[in-house]
Amino acid sequence: MIKLVVFDCDGTLFDTRTDITDSVNYARRHFGLPELTLEKVTTFVGNGVSVLAEKSFSGTGIKTGEALGKIMEYYSKHSSDKAMPYEGVTDTLPLLNKILAIISNKPKKLVDELLENHGMKKFFQEVIGGDTFENRKPDPAPLLYLMNKHGARAEETIVIGDHSPDIEMAKNAGVLSIYCNYGFFGNDTRGADYRINRFPELLRFI
């Protein structure tokens, strides 16, 4: 019996690719660089904003810190301009009747704002961002913290995500995982325990 359900945010609950791409291209225009495509920027997402900045400006001579500052200057004000929950998310979450949490590698403030702007904060008992703990996914520390806090054993916990850090975190903590084939990175190649093509399919497992 599952007790604790832990979600990734971007690519799992929300399609945030356009806002992220707009932020990267705002920064690149500032430094006189050509814009990148949504598809290209998406490949840089999932390991935190510093990695996003580093990869988005690789080979340009721009320091990662400077690039990150410009990206966040825009993204902090436009993080949910175009972001939308995936189909079925808002209808399915209330049906799960479990302890629901989010572990994301993006700053917690931005995750909270995204949830607030879409009326979804009420569904989650816990929100952990990339700046909550010293180590981020795939490190299992945030997940182990939640399991300990809520008294959930490994067999009572499941992680849902669309990227390797999510599945690796689950494996590192010895818990089950579900991969979202509809997310940013296509069909599962990470070896998750289960896979879904649409969010409401979670009801088959939880």
Secondary structure as UniProt FT lines:
FT   STRAND          4..7
FT   TURN            11..13
FT   STRAND          14..15
FT   HELIX           17..30
FT   TURN            31..32
FT   HELIX           38..42
FT   TURN            43..44
FT   HELIX           49..56
FT   TURN            57..59
FT   HELIX           64..78
FT   TURN            79..80
FT   STRAND          84..85
FT   TURN            87..88
FT   HELIX           89..96
FT   STRAND          99..103
FT   HELIX           108..117
FT   TURN            118..119
FT   HELIX           121..123
FT   STRAND          126..128
FT   TURN            130..132
FT   TURN            137..138
FT   HELIX           141..149
FT   TURN            150..151
FT   HELIX           154..156
FT   STRAND          157..161
FT   HELIX           164..173
FT   STRAND          176..180
FT   TURN            181..182
FT   TURN            184..185
FT   STRAND          194..196
FT   HELIX           199..204
//
